[in-house]
Amino acid sequence: MFLDLAHTKLDLYKISHELVLECYQVTRLFPREEKFGLVQQIRRAALSVHLNFAEGCSRKSVNERKRFFEIARGSLIEVDAAFDISHKLSYVTQDQIKGLGKMIVNNFKSFTAMINHNE
């Protein structure tokens, strides 16, 4: 926000940022009893995607950068799995998470490309 760093101009930074915001919006639809369960877990994992990407971009070592990107992608998989459970519990409909699903796939592809690029 305050630092004008190169990684903030990358597409992956922008789409992972949008993912976090969308996860916060969609989890507002969940029942109150999930406030400290799935809601918190999804939000934490989504934020981890974005923050691990940002931190990875600051690393000088290729191996370190790649590791942070792998952690970010792992958190993305966690978000996907949590929304699968949420859908099966009828907390959200397929229509309510269709856009989010596209974001998850887009982020996954982008992280995979970034990881492969840093090999």
TANORZI-V437053 format. One record per pair of residues at least 12 apart in sequence whose ideal C-beta (glycine too) atoms are under 10 Angstrom apart, sorted by the first residue. I is the first residue (numbers start at 1). GAP is how many residues later the second one is. If there is no record, write none. Layout:
# TANORZI-V437053
i={I,I}
gap={GAP,GAP}
This chain:
# TANORZI-V437053
i={3,3,5,5,5,6,7,7,7,7,7,7,8,8,10,10,10,10,11,11,12,12,12,12,12,12,12,12,12,12,12,12,12,12,13,13,13,13,13,15,15,15,15,15,15,15,15,15,16,16,16,16,16,16,16,16,16,16,16,16,16,16,16,16,16,17,17,17,17,18,18,18,18,18,18,19,19,19,19,19,19,19,19,19,19,19,20,20,20,20,20,20,20,20,20,20,21,21,21,22,22,22,22,22,22,22,23,23,23,23,23,23,23,23,23,23,23,23,23,23,23,23,24,24,24,24,24,25,25,25,26,26,26,26,26,26,26,26,26,26,26,27,27,27,27,27,27,27,27,27,27,27,29,29,29,29,29,29,30,30,30,30,30,31,31,31,34,34,34,37,38,38,38,38,38,38,39,39,39,41,41,41,41,41,42,42,42,42,42,42,42,42,43,43,44,44,44,44,45,45,45,45,45,45,45,45,45,46,46,46,46,46,46,46,46,46,47,47,48,48,48,48,48,48,48,49,49,49,49,49,49,49,49,49,49,49,49,49,50,50,50,50,51,51,51,51,52,52,52,52,52,52,52,52,52,52,52,53,53,53,53,53,53,53,53,53,53,53,53,54,54,55,55,55,55,56,56,56,56,56,56,56,56,56,57,57,59,61,62,62,62,63,63,64,65,65,65,65,66,66,66,66,66,66,67,67,68,68,69,69,69,69,69,69,69,69,69,70,70,70,70,70,71,72,72,72,72,73,73,73,73,73,73,73,74,75,75,76,76,76,76,76,76,76,77,77,77,79,79,79,79,80,80,80,80,80,80,83,83,83,83,83,84,87}
gap={51,55,49,52,53,51,46,47,48,49,50,51,46,49,43,47,100,104,95,99,37,38,41,42,45,57,60,94,95,97,98,99,101,102,37,40,41,44,97,34,35,38,88,91,92,94,95,96,30,31,32,33,34,35,36,37,38,56,59,60,87,90,91,94,95,32,33,36,37,32,81,82,85,88,89,27,28,30,31,57,60,81,84,85,87,88,23,25,26,27,28,29,30,31,59,83,25,29,82,24,75,77,78,80,81,82,16,19,20,21,22,23,24,26,27,56,59,60,74,77,80,81,15,18,19,22,23,71,74,75,13,16,20,57,60,65,66,70,71,73,74,12,13,14,15,16,19,55,56,59,64,65,57,62,63,64,67,68,12,56,59,61,62,58,59,60,52,55,57,45,44,45,47,48,51,53,43,47,52,37,38,40,41,44,36,37,38,39,40,41,43,44,36,39,31,34,35,38,29,30,31,32,33,34,35,36,37,29,30,32,33,36,54,57,58,61,28,32,23,24,26,27,28,30,31,22,23,24,25,26,27,28,29,30,55,58,59,62,22,25,26,57,17,20,21,24,15,16,17,18,19,20,21,22,23,24,59,12,15,16,18,19,20,22,23,54,57,58,61,14,18,13,14,16,17,12,13,14,15,16,55,58,59,62,12,57,59,57,55,56,57,55,56,54,49,50,52,53,48,49,50,51,52,53,48,51,47,50,41,42,43,44,45,46,47,48,49,41,42,44,45,48,40,35,39,42,43,34,35,37,38,39,41,42,37,32,36,27,28,29,31,32,34,35,27,31,34,21,24,25,28,20,21,24,25,27,28,13,14,17,18,21,13,14}
